[in-house]
Amino acid sequence: MSVPSQLTTEQLISELMRRQQKPQAPVEIVVRHLRQQDHEFKDSITIGTPGRGGEVKIYFDSGAAEEEINRRIDSAFRARGYAQLKLSESSLI
């Protein structure tokens, strides 16, 4: 009897408890933790430096319309500006 590979921890424990009630061959459990980052946007550009005003990394699709790419860049710089403002406000407290 095989166990589906996409069980939650609770389901896996339940299955193991059920199996303990029946005599079976030893069971080997292999747990794999996978970290996968599959960005929709495969291209990126990094602007700035961490020590001089901050670094901005922007993911984009180089095949997209220029307006879409510019929108993503503008949005990233607005986010960096907001983060810098919050940092300066917290330094004053």
DSSP file (Angstrom, degrees, kcal/mol; ACC not computed):
  #  RESIDUE AA STRUCTURE BP1 BP2  ACC     N-H-->O    O-->H-N    N-H-->O    O-->H-N    TCO  KAPPA ALPHA  PHI   PSI    X-CA   Y-CA   Z-CA
    1    1 A M              0   0    0      0, 0.0     2,-0.3     0, 0.0     0, 0.0   0.000 360.0 360.0 360.0 124.7    0.0    0.0    0.0
    2    2 A S        -     0   0    0      0, 0.0     3,-0.0     0, 0.0     0, 0.0  -0.665 360.0-134.0 -99.8 157.5    1.5    3.3   -1.0
    3    3 A V        -     0   0    0     -2,-0.3     4,-0.1     4,-0.0     9,-0.0  -0.920  29.2-107.5-110.2 132.4    0.9    6.7    0.5
    4    4 A P        -     0   0    0      0, 0.0     3,-0.4     0, 0.0    -1,-0.0  -0.270  25.1-130.5 -56.3 144.7    0.2    9.7   -1.6
    5    5 A S  S    S+     0   0    0      1,-0.2     2,-0.4    -3,-0.0    -2,-0.0   0.628  96.6  65.4 -76.3 -12.8    3.2   12.1   -1.6
    6    6 A Q        +     0   0    0      2,-0.0     2,-0.3     0, 0.0    -1,-0.2  -0.371  69.2 141.0-108.9  54.0    1.2   15.2   -0.8
    7    7 A L        -     0   0    0     -3,-0.4     2,-0.1    -2,-0.4    -4,-0.0  -0.695  50.0-122.9 -93.2 147.0   -0.1   14.4    2.7
    8    8 A T     >  -     0   0    0     -2,-0.3     4,-2.5     1,-0.1     5,-0.2  -0.383  33.0-104.6 -75.0 166.2   -0.4   17.0    5.4
    9    9 A T  H  > S+     0   0    0      1,-0.2     4,-2.5     2,-0.2     5,-0.2   0.907 123.2  51.5 -59.1 -42.1    1.5   16.3    8.6
   10   10 A E  H  > S+     0   0    0      1,-0.2     4,-2.3     2,-0.2    -1,-0.2   0.910 110.7  47.5 -63.0 -42.4   -1.8   15.4   10.3
   11   11 A Q  H  > S+     0   0    0      2,-0.2     4,-2.4     1,-0.2    -1,-0.2   0.890 111.2  51.6 -65.9 -39.0   -2.7   13.0    7.5
   12   12 A L  H  X S+     0   0    0     -4,-2.5     4,-2.4     2,-0.2    -2,-0.2   0.922 110.7  47.3 -64.0 -44.7    0.7   11.4    7.6
   13   13 A I  H  X S+     0   0    0     -4,-2.5     4,-2.5     1,-0.2    -2,-0.2   0.913 112.0  51.0 -62.6 -42.5    0.5   10.9   11.4
   14   14 A S  H  X S+     0   0    0     -4,-2.3     4,-2.2     1,-0.2    -2,-0.2   0.914 110.4  48.8 -61.1 -43.4   -2.9    9.4   11.1
   15   15 A E  H  X S+     0   0    0     -4,-2.4     4,-2.2     2,-0.2    -1,-0.2   0.895 111.7  49.3 -63.9 -41.0   -1.8    7.0    8.3
   16   16 A L  H  X S+     0   0    0     -4,-2.4     4,-1.6     2,-0.2    -2,-0.2   0.896 110.4  50.2 -67.1 -39.4    1.2    5.9   10.5
   17   17 A M  H  X S+     0   0    0     -4,-2.5     4,-0.7     2,-0.2    -2,-0.2   0.904 110.8  50.0 -63.7 -40.8   -1.0    5.3   13.5
   18   18 A R  H >< S+     0   0    0     -4,-2.2     3,-0.9     1,-0.2     4,-0.3   0.909 109.9  51.1 -63.5 -41.8   -3.4    3.3   11.3
   19   19 A R  H >< S+     0   0    0     -4,-2.2     3,-1.3     1,-0.2    -1,-0.2   0.805  99.8  63.9 -67.4 -29.0   -0.5    1.2   10.0
   20   20 A Q  H 3< S+     0   0    0     -4,-1.6    -1,-0.2     1,-0.3    -2,-0.2   0.744  94.3  62.1 -67.7 -20.8    0.8    0.5   13.5
   21   21 A Q  T << S+     0   0    0     -3,-0.9    -1,-0.3    -4,-0.7    -2,-0.2   0.661 102.6  56.4 -78.5 -15.5   -2.4   -1.4   14.3
   22   22 A K  S <  S-     0   0    0     -3,-1.3     2,-0.5    -4,-0.3    -1,-0.0  -0.927  93.3-111.1-117.3 140.4   -1.6   -4.0   11.5
   23   23 A P        +     0   0    0      0, 0.0     2,-0.3     0, 0.0    -3,-0.1  -0.579  55.8 151.4 -69.9 122.8    1.5   -6.1   11.3
   24   24 A Q        -     0   0    0     -2,-0.5     3,-0.1    -4,-0.1    -5,-0.0  -0.902  49.9 -79.5-143.3 170.9    3.5   -4.8    8.2
   25   25 A A        -     0   0    0     -2,-0.3    -1,-0.0     1,-0.1     0, 0.0  -0.339  68.9 -75.5 -67.4 156.2    7.0   -4.5    7.0
   26   26 A P        -     0   0    0      0, 0.0     2,-0.5     0, 0.0    -1,-0.1  -0.192  48.9-136.9 -54.6 147.1    9.1   -1.7    8.4
   27   27 A V        -     0   0    0     -3,-0.1     2,-0.5   -11,-0.0    -3,-0.0  -0.914   8.9-154.7-111.8 131.4    8.2    1.7    7.0
   28   28 A E        -     0   0    0     -2,-0.5     2,-0.5     2,-0.0     0, 0.0  -0.920   9.7-158.5-105.2 129.0   10.8    4.3    6.0
   29   29 A I        -     0   0    0     -2,-0.5     2,-0.5     2,-0.0    -2,-0.0  -0.925   6.4-170.5-110.5 127.2    9.7    7.9    6.0
   30   30 A V        -     0   0    0     -2,-0.5     2,-0.5     2,-0.0    -2,-0.0  -0.975   3.6-165.3-117.1 123.3   11.6   10.4    4.0
   31   31 A V        -     0   0    0     -2,-0.5     2,-0.5     2,-0.0    -2,-0.0  -0.939   5.7-172.5-110.8 124.1   10.7   14.1    4.5
   32   32 A R        -     0   0    0     -2,-0.5     2,-0.6     2,-0.0    -2,-0.0  -0.963  11.0-156.3-117.8 131.5   11.9   16.6    1.9
   33   33 A H        -     0   0    0     -2,-0.5     2,-0.4     2,-0.0    -2,-0.0  -0.932  16.1-168.9-105.6 119.4   11.6   20.3    2.4
   34   34 A L        -     0   0    0     -2,-0.6     2,-0.6     2,-0.0    -2,-0.0  -0.902  11.8-165.0-112.3 135.5   11.6   22.1   -1.0
   35   35 A R        +     0   0    0     -2,-0.4     2,-0.5     2,-0.0    -2,-0.0  -0.970  16.8 177.0-118.6 117.1   12.0   25.8   -1.4
   36   36 A Q        -     0   0    0     -2,-0.6     2,-0.6     2,-0.0    -2,-0.0  -0.973  16.8-171.9-126.8 126.9   11.0   26.9   -4.9
   37   37 A Q        +     0   0    0     -2,-0.5     2,-0.8     2,-0.0    -2,-0.0  -0.931   9.1 175.2-116.4 107.7   10.9   30.4   -6.2
   38   38 A D        -     0   0    0     -2,-0.6     2,-0.2     2,-0.0     4,-0.1  -0.819  16.8-158.4-114.4  91.2    9.3   30.4   -9.6
   39   39 A H        -     0   0    0     -2,-0.8    -2,-0.0     1,-0.2     3,-0.0  -0.449  18.3-143.0 -71.4 138.5    9.1   34.1  -10.5
   40   40 A E  S    S+     0   0    0      1,-0.2     2,-0.7    -2,-0.2    -1,-0.2   0.829  97.3  59.0 -64.1 -31.3    6.6   34.9  -13.2
   41   41 A F        -     0   0    0      1,-0.1    -1,-0.2    20,-0.1    20,-0.2  -0.892  66.3-176.0-105.6 111.6    9.1   37.5  -14.3
   42   42 A K        +     0   0    0     -2,-0.7     2,-0.2    17,-0.1    19,-0.2   0.723  62.4  73.5 -81.5 -23.0   12.4   35.8  -15.2
   43   43 A D  E     +A   60   0A   0     17,-1.7    17,-2.8     2,-0.0     2,-0.3  -0.619  60.3 177.4 -93.0 152.2   14.4   39.0  -16.0
   44   44 A S  E     -A   59   0A   0     15,-0.3     2,-0.4    -2,-0.2    15,-0.2  -0.988  17.5-160.4-149.9 159.2   15.6   41.4  -13.3
   45   45 A I  E     -A   58   0A   0     13,-1.9    13,-2.9    -2,-0.3     2,-0.5  -0.996   9.9-151.7-139.6 138.6   17.6   44.5  -12.9
   46   46 A T  E     -A   57   0A   0     -2,-0.4     2,-0.4    11,-0.2    11,-0.2  -0.953  15.0-174.1-114.6 128.9   19.3   45.8   -9.7
   47   47 A I  E     +A   56   0A   0      9,-3.0     9,-2.8    -2,-0.5     2,-0.1  -0.968  46.0   7.7-125.0 136.2   19.7   49.5   -9.3
   48   48 A G  E    S-A   55   0A   0     -2,-0.4     7,-0.2     7,-0.2     5,-0.1  -0.256  77.3 -88.7  92.4 179.7   21.6   51.3   -6.5
   49   49 A T  E > > -A   54   0A   0      5,-0.5     5,-1.2     3,-0.5     3,-1.2  -0.969  24.9-121.5-131.6 148.3   23.8   50.1   -3.7
   50   50 A P  T 3 5S+     0   0    0      0, 0.0     3,-0.3     0, 0.0     5,-0.1   0.840 110.8  46.9 -58.5 -34.7   22.8   49.0   -0.2
   51   51 A G  T 3 5S+     0   0    0      1,-0.2     2,-0.3     2,-0.1    -3,-0.0   0.545 108.7  54.5 -87.9  -6.0   25.0   51.6    1.5
   52   52 A R  T < 5S-     0   0    0     -3,-1.2    -3,-0.5     2,-0.0    -1,-0.2  -0.585 135.3 -42.3-130.1  71.6   24.0   54.6   -0.6
   53   53 A G  T   5S-     0   0    0     -3,-0.3    -2,-0.1    -2,-0.3    31,-0.1   0.361 104.2 -73.7  93.1  -6.6   20.3   55.1   -0.5
   54   54 A G  E   < -A   49   0A   0     -5,-1.2    -5,-0.5    -4,-0.1     2,-0.4  -0.040  44.3 -93.5 102.5 156.0   19.3   51.5   -0.9
   55   55 A E  E     -A   48   0A   0     -7,-0.2     2,-0.5    -5,-0.1    -7,-0.2  -0.855  28.9-160.0-107.5 140.5   19.2   48.8   -3.6
   56   56 A V  E     -A   47   0A   0     -9,-2.8    -9,-3.0    -2,-0.4     2,-0.5  -0.987   2.7-167.6-124.2 124.3   16.2   48.1   -5.7
   57   57 A K  E     -A   46   0A   0     -2,-0.5     2,-0.5   -11,-0.2   -11,-0.2  -0.956   8.8-167.9-111.7 125.7   15.8   44.8   -7.5
   58   58 A I  E     -A   45   0A   0    -13,-2.9   -13,-1.9    -2,-0.5     2,-0.4  -0.954   8.4-154.4-119.7 124.4   13.0   44.8  -10.1
   59   59 A Y  E     +A   44   0A   0     -2,-0.5     2,-0.3   -15,-0.2   -15,-0.3  -0.797  29.9 151.8 -94.0 138.0   11.7   41.6  -11.7
   60   60 A F  E     -A   43   0A   0    -17,-2.8   -17,-1.7    -2,-0.4     2,-0.6  -0.957  48.4-106.7-155.5 170.4   10.1   42.0  -15.1
   61   61 A D    >   -     0   0    0     -2,-0.3     3,-2.4   -20,-0.2     8,-0.1  -0.936  21.9-154.0-106.1 112.8    9.4   40.3  -18.4
   62   62 A S  T 3  S+     0   0    0     -2,-0.6    -1,-0.1     1,-0.3     7,-0.1   0.689  94.8  58.8 -63.7 -15.9   11.7   41.7  -21.1
   63   63 A G  T 3  S+     0   0    0      2,-0.0    -1,-0.3    -3,-0.0     3,-0.1   0.492  87.4 101.9 -88.2  -3.5    9.1   40.7  -23.7
   64   64 A A  S <  S-     0   0    0     -3,-2.4     2,-0.0     1,-0.2    -4,-0.0  -0.244  87.8 -79.9 -76.2 166.9    6.4   42.9  -22.1
   65   65 A A    >>  -     0   0    0      1,-0.1     4,-1.9     4,-0.0     3,-0.5  -0.335  39.2-117.7 -64.0 148.1    5.3   46.3  -23.3
   66   66 A E  H 3> S+     0   0    0      1,-0.2     4,-2.7     2,-0.2     5,-0.2   0.853 114.3  58.2 -57.8 -36.8    7.6   49.1  -22.3
   67   67 A E  H 3> S+     0   0    0      1,-0.2     4,-2.1     2,-0.2    -1,-0.2   0.886 105.5  49.7 -62.1 -38.9    4.8   50.8  -20.4
   68   68 A E  H <> S+     0   0    0     -3,-0.5     4,-2.0     2,-0.2    -1,-0.2   0.918 111.8  47.5 -66.8 -43.7    4.4   47.6  -18.2
   69   69 A I  H  X S+     0   0    0     -4,-1.9     4,-2.1     1,-0.2    -2,-0.2   0.931 112.8  49.0 -62.7 -45.5    8.2   47.5  -17.5
   70   70 A N  H  X S+     0   0    0     -4,-2.7     4,-2.8     1,-0.2    -1,-0.2   0.866 108.4  54.4 -62.9 -36.3    8.2   51.3  -16.7
   71   71 A R  H  X S+     0   0    0     -4,-2.1     4,-2.3    -5,-0.2    -1,-0.2   0.908 108.5  48.6 -63.3 -42.2    5.2   50.8  -14.3
   72   72 A R  H  X S+     0   0    0     -4,-2.0     4,-2.0     2,-0.2    -2,-0.2   0.896 112.6  48.1 -65.5 -40.2    7.1   48.1  -12.4
   73   73 A I  H  X S+     0   0    0     -4,-2.1     4,-2.2     2,-0.2    -2,-0.2   0.940 112.4  48.4 -64.9 -47.8   10.2   50.3  -12.1
   74   74 A D  H  X S+     0   0    0     -4,-2.8     4,-2.0     1,-0.2    -2,-0.2   0.902 111.3  51.0 -58.7 -42.2    8.2   53.3  -10.9
   75   75 A S  H  X S+     0   0    0     -4,-2.3     4,-2.2     1,-0.2    -1,-0.2   0.893 108.6  51.2 -64.0 -40.6    6.3   51.1   -8.4
   76   76 A A  H  X S+     0   0    0     -4,-2.0     4,-2.3     1,-0.2    -1,-0.2   0.902 110.5  48.4 -64.4 -41.2    9.6   49.8   -7.0
   77   77 A F  H  X S+     0   0    0     -4,-2.2     4,-2.3     2,-0.2    -1,-0.2   0.855 109.8  52.0 -70.0 -33.5   11.1   53.3   -6.5
   78   78 A R  H  X S+     0   0    0     -4,-2.0     4,-2.3     2,-0.2    -1,-0.2   0.916 110.4  49.4 -64.6 -41.9    7.9   54.4   -4.8
   79   79 A A  H  X S+     0   0    0     -4,-2.2     4,-2.4     2,-0.2    -2,-0.2   0.907 110.9  49.2 -64.1 -41.7    8.2   51.5   -2.4
   80   80 A R  H  X S+     0   0    0     -4,-2.3     4,-2.5     2,-0.2    -1,-0.2   0.916 110.4  51.1 -63.9 -42.1   11.8   52.2   -1.7
   81   81 A G  H  X S+     0   0    0     -4,-2.3     4,-2.2     2,-0.2    -2,-0.2   0.895 110.4  48.8 -60.6 -41.3   10.9   55.9   -1.0
   82   82 A Y  H  X S+     0   0    0     -4,-2.3     4,-2.5     2,-0.2    -1,-0.2   0.918 110.9  50.1 -64.8 -43.2    8.2   54.9    1.4
   83   83 A A  H  X S+     0   0    0     -4,-2.4     4,-2.0     1,-0.2    -2,-0.2   0.899 110.6  49.6 -63.1 -40.0   10.6   52.5    3.2
   84   84 A Q  H  X S+     0   0    0     -4,-2.5     4,-2.3     2,-0.2    -1,-0.2   0.893 110.3  51.0 -65.8 -39.1   13.2   55.2    3.5
   85   85 A L  H  X S+     0   0    0     -4,-2.2     4,-2.3     2,-0.2    -2,-0.2   0.934 110.5  48.3 -61.9 -47.0   10.6   57.6    4.9
   86   86 A K  H  X S+     0   0    0     -4,-2.5     4,-2.1     1,-0.2    -1,-0.2   0.870 111.0  51.9 -62.5 -36.7    9.5   55.0    7.5
   87   87 A L  H  X S+     0   0    0     -4,-2.0     4,-1.4     2,-0.2    -1,-0.2   0.920 110.3  47.1 -66.1 -43.4   13.1   54.4    8.4
   88   88 A S  H  X S+     0   0    0     -4,-2.3     4,-0.9     1,-0.2    -2,-0.2   0.875 111.6  51.8 -68.0 -35.3   13.8   58.1    9.0
   89   89 A E  H >X S+     0   0    0     -4,-2.3     4,-0.6     1,-0.2     3,-0.5   0.894 109.1  49.8 -65.7 -39.8   10.6   58.5   11.0
   90   90 A S  H 3< S+     0   0    0     -4,-2.1     3,-0.4     1,-0.2    -1,-0.2   0.782 105.0  58.4 -72.3 -24.7   11.6   55.6   13.3
   91   91 A S  H 3< S+     0   0    0     -4,-1.4    -1,-0.2     1,-0.2    -2,-0.2   0.760 100.7  57.6 -72.3 -24.7   15.0   57.1   13.8
   92   92 A L  H <<        0   0    0     -4,-0.9    -1,-0.2    -3,-0.5    -2,-0.2   0.698 360.0 360.0 -79.1 -19.1   13.4   60.2   15.2
   93   93 A I     <        0   0    0     -4,-0.6    -1,-0.2    -3,-0.4    -2,-0.2   0.465 360.0 360.0 -84.7 360.0   11.6   58.4   17.9
